[in-house]
Amino acid sequence: MPALALAPTTSAAPADVLPGLAELIATQLAPQVVDIDLKGVYPGDFLKQLGALGGLAALHLRGMTLNVSSAVGFIALFGVAVMDGILMVSNLNRLRRESTLSLKDAVIAGASQRFRPVLMTATVAALGLLPAALATGLGSDVQRPLATVVVVGLITATGLTLVWLPALYFLVERWFERREAARPAPPHDGEPFAA
């Protein structure tokens, strides 16, 4: 009986996106979670990667592949995600510096103040590209992956910026405050170090 030969598939199936997703997690997301220096964490780095996961999931769910058009969409997504993260963290830092509010009150007030600007920035970009993401006409094959990545990635990144980022800021700052409070006071001038 002759051996059955399987013909290679030439169509790009949604499963082709999964190795790219695994590579993204292994090379970008995992090192930042494992090797974290809390005072050196830049919120935009983590938001970019979580926005990228939303974009890759959208490509997979719509049966699209990662191509040049979708890569351009990721560039636009990263820019807006980083800008939103910088807006949020800089406002939280400003409130902590300029007010006498407690950490919890400063985070709540700062997140409330930046809720509308962050939401409007992402909403304008997502709504502007929604017709391109839903288009089916001539030439839409080029614009659809770009728009899909931006629309779904912005929804993911914006949700994380508004909910997750202030919560993470609170946890990290509280940890540093507790660590500073537990640290023994340095010895005074003229006193020998304790042995």
Secondary structure, DSSP 8 states (H G I E B T S, - for coil): ----------S--GGGHHHHHHHHIIIIIHHHHHS--GGG--HHHHHHHHHHHHHHHHHHHHT----HHHHHHHHHHHHHHHHHHHHHHHHHHHHHHH----HHHHHHHHHHHHHHHHHHHHHHHHHHHHHHHH--STTHHHHHHHHHHHHHHHHHHHHIIIIIHHHHHHHHHHHHHHHHHHS-----TT-----
